[in-house]
Amino acid sequence: ENVLHVRDADTQDKILQALQLQFGKQYPCSKIYGDGSAVPRILKFLKSIDLQEPLQKKFCFPPVKENISQDIDHILETQSALAVDLGGTNLRVAIVSMKGEIVKKYTQLNPKTYEDRIELILQMCVEAASEAVNLNCRILGVGISTGGRVNPREGVVLHSTKLIQEWNSVDLRTPISDALHLPVWVDNDGNCAALAERKFGHGKGVENFVTLITGTGIGGGIIHQNELIHGSSFCAAELGHIVVALDGPECLCGSHGCIEAYASGIALQREAKKLHDADLLLVGGMSVKKEETVTAAHLIQAAKLGNPKADNIVRTAGTALGLGVVNILHTINPSLVILSGVLASHYVSIVKDVIRQRALFSAQMVDVVVSDLTDPALLGAASMVLDYTTRRIY
């Protein structure tokens, strides 16, 4: 904790003042470093150099003799985490700093089999950890975000989504911790998105809020009284499977009428294909090549260009999401709802309209915003490491 006071300082004067306050006046040096002379040596060295720009990550010390303390190197390193995001298509690993900066990111296609996937995760993590040394980043641990239901206490994926094959009852913590000799945290992507918002986004300083991810599927996370809610069987915040219609379309989970069956990217793609097959999708200014796959993006484009059927589908999807949000408001009464993911900006105004029309008056004061974070899964995975290892909530 004392070192972090120095890390937060960004000028020579502030560093000197922080060192003097934390060590010179309040604590005897011998209690901290043992030899009683480490801090005076640090002060003397810092006074001998001229720093016109932030010290952290900008300066590399020359080699020192073996008998001289190396403690100052730890002060100048950037405390960081390895963040892993297991998506339905890609596997991503990133070095993330304490301030939420993605220092370096690695991306590969997510393998289809368990053995290949574990091997690739280990390979990418080892590569990133090695590169972190050259980037002056001190890796404190590994955080993993994955689709499906996760037991974060044991670091085990209990049940996966259909988008990630061979991913049930998988212990992620043990092989990665054994290989890297680092602590490992695991949670699902919705919970990680909520953690990212709590540390780096709109949720910072908010006691009760909900994050909804609108992408290929629909996920989410709940922060209640500053704590992430997992539930008795780690099934809390499966917000995409809130049922909003008794006889709605079939969902990938096997049920009917879920939010995900209306508002996910997969659902919009399904409806886009139906319109395209009936020659009702394309309007002026649009074209789809013969070999091109029709996607949700085509449906949204058609709606923006004035296709009434496409517009009705998008509005129905936004309304389903809005009804789900109303149910959330009436259940846990958050003060903030954060919409995240590629579809969030297309839904936010419709969701606000549904809240005004359907929510109880006392729940209508909720703020609904679109996330500013570009990589919530990676940032949330990193926050599990950074918050725990530093014992601080920023």
C-alpha positions in Angstrom: 0.0 0.0 0.0 2.9 2.4 0.8 4.3 1.7 -2.7 1.0 2.6 -4.3 1.3 6.1 -2.8 4.5 6.5 -4.8 3.0 4.9 -7.9 0.2 7.4 -8.0 2.7 10.3 -7.9 3.6 11.6 -11.3 6.3 14.3 -10.8 9.6 14.4 -9.1 8.4 16.7 -6.3 5.4 14.5 -5.6 7.5 11.3 -5.5 9.9 12.9 -3.1 7.1 14.2 -0.9 5.3 10.8 -0.9 8.5 9.0 0.1 9.2 11.4 2.9 5.7 11.3 4.2 5.3 7.5 4.0 8.8 6.5 5.1 10.9 9.3 6.4 8.4 10.7 8.9 5.8 8.0 9.7 7.8 4.8 9.5 11.4 3.9 10.3 13.1 2.7 7.2 14.4 -0.4 9.0 10.8 -1.5 9.6 10.1 -1.4 5.9 13.3 -2.5 4.1 15.4 -4.0 6.8 18.7 -2.3 6.1 17.7 1.2 7.2 19.2 2.9 4.2 17.1 2.0 1.2 14.8 5.0 1.3 17.5 7.6 1.8 19.3 6.0 -1.2 16.1 6.3 -3.3 15.7 9.9 -2.3 19.3 10.7 -3.1 19.1 9.0 -6.5 15.8 10.8 -7.5 17.3 14.1 -6.5 20.2 13.5 -8.9 18.0 13.1 -12.0 15.8 15.6 -13.7 12.3 14.4 -14.6 10.2 16.6 -16.8 7.5 14.0 -17.6 5.7 11.2 -15.7 8.1 8.8 -14.2 6.0 5.6 -14.4 6.8 3.6 -17.6 8.9 6.5 -19.0 12.2 5.8 -17.2 14.5 2.8 -17.0 17.1 2.6 -14.3 20.7 1.7 -15.2 22.1 -1.6 -13.9 23.0 -1.6 -10.2 25.4 -3.7 -8.2 24.1 -6.9 -6.7 24.5 -5.6 -3.1 22.3 -2.5 -3.8 18.6 -2.7 -3.0 16.3 -3.4 -6.0 13.2 -2.1 -4.2 13.1 1.1 -6.4 12.5 -1.1 -9.5 9.2 -2.3 -7.9 8.2 1.3 -7.3 8.6 2.1 -11.0 7.0 -0.9 -12.5 3.4 -0.6 -13.7 1.2 -2.9 -11.6 -0.8 -4.9 -14.2 -3.0 -7.9 -14.8 -3.2 -10.5 -17.5 -6.8 -10.5 -18.7 -8.3 -13.4 -20.8 -11.6 -13.1 -22.7 -13.1 -16.4 -24.0 -15.7 -15.5 -26.6 -17.7 -17.5 -29.0 -15.4 -16.6 -31.9 -12.1 -15.1 -30.5 -9.8 -15.8 -27.6 -8.1 -12.6 -26.4 -5.4 -12.0 -23.9 -4.3 -8.5 -22.7 -1.9 -6.8 -20.4 -4.0 -4.3 -18.4 -2.6 -1.6 -16.2 -4.0 -0.4 -12.9 -5.6 2.6 -14.6 -7.4 0.4 -17.1 -5.1 1.0 -20.0 -4.7 -2.0 -22.3 -0.9 -2.0 -22.7 -0.9 -4.8 -25.3 -3.5 -7.2 -26.7 -3.3 -10.6 -28.4 -6.1 -12.2 -30.4 -6.6 -15.6 -31.8 -9.5 -17.7 -33.0 -11.1 -19.7 -30.2 -10.3 -23.4 -30.8 -13.2 -25.8 -31.0 -11.9 -28.4 -28.6 -11.0 -28.3 -24.9 -7.4 -29.5 -25.4 -6.6 -27.0 -28.1 -8.3 -24.2 -26.2 -6.4 -24.8 -23.0 -3.1 -25.1 -24.9 -3.7 -21.8 -26.7 -4.6 -20.0 -23.5 -1.4 -21.1 -21.8 0.7 -20.3 -24.8 -0.8 -16.8 -25.1 -0.5 -16.1 -21.4 3.1 -17.2 -21.3 3.9 -15.0 -24.3 2.1 -12.0 -22.7 3.8 -12.5 -19.3 7.2 -12.6 -21.0 6.4 -9.4 -23.0 5.2 -7.7 -19.8 8.8 -7.7 -18.5 10.0 -5.7 -21.5 7.0 -3.3 -21.1 8.0 -2.8 -17.4 4.7 -4.2 -16.3 4.5 -6.3 -13.1 1.9 -9.0 -13.5 0.0 -9.5 -10.3 -2.3 -12.3 -11.5 -4.6 -13.6 -14.2 -8.3 -12.8 -14.6 -10.5 -14.8 -17.0 -13.8 -13.8 -18.5 -15.8 -16.6 -20.2 -19.3 -17.3 -21.4 -21.5 -19.6 -19.4 -22.1 -20.3 -15.7 -19.0 -20.1 -13.5 -18.1 -21.0 -9.9 -15.7 -18.1 -9.1 -14.7 -19.6 -5.8 -13.2 -22.7 -7.4 -12.3 -21.2 -10.8 -14.5 -23.7 -12.6 -16.7 -23.3 -15.7 -19.8 -25.2 -14.7 -21.9 -25.0 -17.9 -21.0 -23.1 -21.1 -23.1 -21.5 -23.7 -23.7 -23.3 -27.0 -21.3 -20.9 -28.7 -18.3 -22.4 -26.8 -18.0 -26.2 -27.3 -16.5 -28.7 -24.8 -16.5 -26.2 -22.0 -18.5 -27.8 -19.2 -17.0 -28.7 -15.7 -13.7 -27.1 -16.7 -11.1 -26.2 -14.0 -9.4 -23.1 -15.4 -7.6 -22.0 -12.3 -5.4 -25.0 -11.7 -3.6 -25.4 -15.0 -3.0 -21.7 -15.6 -1.9 -21.0 -12.0 0.5 -24.0 -12.2 2.0 -22.9 -15.5 2.4 -19.2 -14.6 2.8 -19.4 -10.8 0.3 -16.6 -10.5 -3.1 -16.4 -8.8 -6.1 -16.9 -11.1 -9.6 -15.5 -11.0 -12.5 -16.7 -13.2 -16.0 -15.3 -13.8 -18.5 -15.1 -16.6 -18.5 -12.3 -19.1 -21.6 -10.5 -17.8 -20.2 -10.3 -14.3 -16.9 -9.1 -15.7 -18.7 -6.3 -17.6 -20.3 -5.2 -14.4 -16.9 -5.2 -12.6 -15.3 -3.2 -15.4 -18.0 -0.6 -15.1 -17.5 -0.5 -11.3 -13.8 0.1 -11.6 -13.4 2.1 -14.8 -16.8 3.1 -16.2 -20.2 4.7 -15.4 -20.6 2.5 -12.3 -17.6 3.9 -10.5 -18.9 5.1 -7.1 -22.4 3.9 -7.7 -23.8 1.6 -5.0 -26.5 -0.2 -7.0 -26.4 -0.7 -10.7 -27.0 -3.2 -13.5 -25.0 -3.9 -16.7 -26.7 -5.4 -19.7 -24.5 -6.7 -22.6 -26.2 -6.6 -26.0 -24.1 -8.7 -28.5 -24.3 -12.1 -30.0 -26.3 -13.1 -26.9 -27.6 -11.0 -24.0 -25.8 -11.1 -20.7 -25.4 -8.9 -17.6 -24.1 -8.4 -14.1 -25.6 -6.9 -10.9 -23.8 -4.7 -8.4 -25.8 -4.4 -5.2 -24.5 -2.4 -2.3 -21.1 -2.3 -4.0 -20.9 -6.1 -4.3 -21.2 -8.4 -7.3 -24.2 -10.7 -7.0 -23.5 -14.4 -7.9 -26.5 -16.2 -6.4 -26.8 -19.4 -4.5 -25.9 -21.6 -7.5 -23.9 -18.9 -9.5 -26.9 -18.3 -11.8 -27.7 -14.7 -10.8 -27.8 -12.0 -13.5 -28.6 -14.3 -16.3 -30.6 -11.3 -17.6 -30.8 -12.5 -21.2 -33.1 -15.3 -20.0 -35.7 -13.1 -18.3 -38.9 -14.2 -20.0 -40.9 -11.2 -21.5 -43.5 -13.2 -23.5 -45.5 -16.3 -22.7 -45.4 -17.6 -26.2 -42.3 -16.0 -27.8 -39.7 -17.3 -30.1 -37.5 -20.2 -29.0 -34.2 -19.2 -27.2 -30.9 -21.1 -27.4 -31.4 -22.0 -23.7 -34.4 -24.1 -24.7 -37.1 -21.8 -23.3 -39.3 -19.4 -25.2 -39.9 -15.7 -24.9 -36.5 -14.8 -23.4 -35.0 -11.3 -24.0 -32.2 -13.0 -25.8 -34.7 -14.6 -28.3 -35.7 -11.1 -29.3 -32.9 -8.7 -28.8 -29.6 -10.6 -29.3 -27.5 -10.4 -32.4 -28.4 -14.0 -33.2 -32.1 -13.1 -33.0 -31.8 -10.1 -35.2 -29.8 -12.1 -37.8 -32.5 -14.8 -37.8 -35.2 -12.1 -38.6 -32.9 -10.5 -41.2 -32.5 -13.8 -43.0 -36.3 -14.3 -43.0 -36.8 -10.8 -44.6 -34.0 -11.4 -47.1 -35.4 -14.8 -48.2 -38.7 -13.1 -48.8 -37.0 -10.2 -50.7 -38.2 -7.7 -48.1 -34.9 -6.7 -46.6 -33.0 -4.5 -49.1 -34.0 -1.0 -49.7 -32.4 1.8 -51.8 -28.7 2.1 -51.2 -28.4 -1.5 -49.8 -26.9 -4.5 -51.4 -25.9 -8.0 -50.3 -23.5 -10.1 -52.4 -24.5 -13.6 -53.3 -21.9 -15.2 -51.1 -22.3 -12.7 -48.3 -23.9 -13.8 -45.0 -26.9 -11.7 -43.9 -26.3 -10.3 -40.4 -28.0 -8.2 -37.8 -26.1 -5.2 -39.2 -28.0 -5.5 -42.5 -31.3 -5.4 -40.5 -30.3 -2.3 -38.6 -29.1 -0.6 -41.8 -32.4 -1.4 -43.5 -34.3 0.0 -40.5 -32.3 3.3 -40.7 -32.9 3.6 -44.4 -36.7 3.4 -43.8 -37.6 -0.3 -44.3 -40.8 -0.5 -42.1 -40.6 -4.2 -41.5 -36.9 -4.0 -40.4 -37.7 -1.0 -38.2 -40.6 -2.9 -36.6 -38.3 -5.9 -35.8 -35.7 -3.6 -34.2 -38.3 -1.8 -32.2 -39.8 -5.1 -31.0 -36.3 -6.2 -29.9 -35.7 -2.9 -28.1 -39.2 -3.2 -26.4 -38.4 -6.8 -25.2 -35.1 -5.5 -23.7 -37.0 -2.6 -22.1 -39.5 -4.9 -20.6 -36.7 -7.0 -19.1 -35.2 -3.8 -17.7 -38.5 -2.9 -16.1 -38.6 -6.3 -14.4 -35.1 -5.7 -13.1 -36.1 -2.2 -11.8 -39.0 -3.7 -10.0 -36.9 -6.5 -8.5 -33.7 -4.9 -7.3 -34.3 -1.2 -7.9 -30.9 0.0 -9.1 -30.1 3.7 -9.6 -28.3 3.1 -12.9 -28.7 0.7 -15.9 -25.7 0.5 -18.2 -26.2 -0.9 -21.7 -23.1 -2.4 -23.2 -22.2 -4.1 -26.5 -22.5 -3.4 -30.2 -26.3 -3.1 -30.1 -26.6 -0.8 -27.1 -26.8 2.5 -28.9 -29.6 1.2 -31.1 -31.7 0.1 -28.1 -31.2 2.9 -25.5 -33.9 5.3 -26.6 -36.5 2.5 -27.0 -35.6 1.1 -23.5 -36.1 4.6 -22.0 -39.5 4.9 -23.7 -40.6 1.5 -22.3 -39.5 2.5 -18.8 -41.6 5.6 -19.0 -44.6 3.7 -20.2 -44.4 0.5 -18.1 -42.3 1.1 -14.9 -43.7 2.1 -11.5 -43.3 5.9 -11.0 -40.8 5.5 -8.2 -38.6 3.3 -10.5 -38.7 5.7 -13.5 -35.9 7.9 -12.0 -33.3 5.4 -13.0 -30.5 6.6 -15.3 -30.0 4.5 -18.5 -26.7 5.1 -20.3 -24.6 3.4 -22.9 -21.2 2.2 -21.8 -18.1 4.1 -22.7 -15.8 1.0 -22.3 -14.5 -0.6 -25.5 -13.4 -3.9 -23.9 -15.5 -4.5 -20.8 -14.8 -8.3 -20.6 -11.0 -7.7 -20.6 -11.2 -4.8 -18.2 -13.5 -6.7 -15.9 -11.2 -9.7 -15.9 -8.3 -7.5 -15.0 -10.3 -5.7 -12.3 -10.7 -9.0 -10.4 -6.9 -9.2 -10.1 -6.2 -5.6 -9.5 -8.8 -5.0 -6.8 -8.0 -8.1 -4.9 -4.2 -8.0 -5.0 -4.0 -4.4 -4.0 -6.9 -4.7 -1.5 -8.3 -1.5 -2.8 -11.4 -0.4 -4.7 -10.6 2.5 -7.0 
